[in-house]
Amino acid sequence: MKGDRLADIRTAGVVVLYRPDSSVLDAVASYRHQVHELIVVDNSEEQDHELHSRLRDRFGATIVGEGRNLGIAAALNRAAREALAEGFDLLLTMDQDSRAEPGMVEQMLACLGSDWRDRVGIVAPFHLTGARPAPGGTTPCSDVMTPMTSGCLVNLAAFRETGPFRDDFFIDFVDNEYCLRLRKKGFQVIRANRALLHHRVGDLRRYGPFVATHHSPLRRYYKTRNRCAVFAEYLRDFPAHCLFDLVRLGKEVASILIFEREKTAKLRMMWRGFLDFRRGRFGPYGG
């Protein structure tokens, strides 16, 4: 990791894989030199041992994989616990297709003050998804509610105090719930506006005021089920955020109906997600 004014902070990185191809090597190369060590959690049912060897040889990565999909939350929890056990201060959480701009981690570290361990829960980069341009001349650091997990620096002391990511969510709204829980505990969630991350969100396309992600029916199930759980848990503490997200849900339904394929299948899976939330059924979708 390149030197900076906070070089005494020990930062590990984790990238979560699921059925990756060799393009993940270029993605990892964009940030490997920005962290001290790298943990790779492979959630693929069939492990690509040749790719694992290349990750070990080129990046010195520690590979973890059980030949089954544990979900994003369980993978992050596993890496966080390993990083804590090895004495790291921060954990950089990366998706397999996310790419960091040069100096991304250093820009995020620059948003930490001297009391960051007791004050800051997460520092996020600015996500370049195609939905909006880079922030330009904005202030270097700003308060945000619930940034996406990829590219974030997680304060491991806050992780220890706040508790792990909800692995029963499996995927989707894991980041949303965790950030709200951090805030409820009194920790800040910050975005470093000059730290840039190229991040893919589904097959994202903008249609005027609507943004269609073209997520699969199964992802629509998880998003609906877990979103409802977040509403139920945090409506009293964060009513404005929940109301804003309810409006966003309405726009997502409109985008599905107007712009996306598999409309019936997606709406059906959203209904199943709502029903499973009401029944208290979480974890991987059981059909």
Summary of the structure (lengths in Angstrom):
residues: 287
radius of gyration: 18.5
end to end distance: 44.7
largest distance: 53.6
contacts: 929
relative contact order: 0.13
helix: 43%
strand: 20%
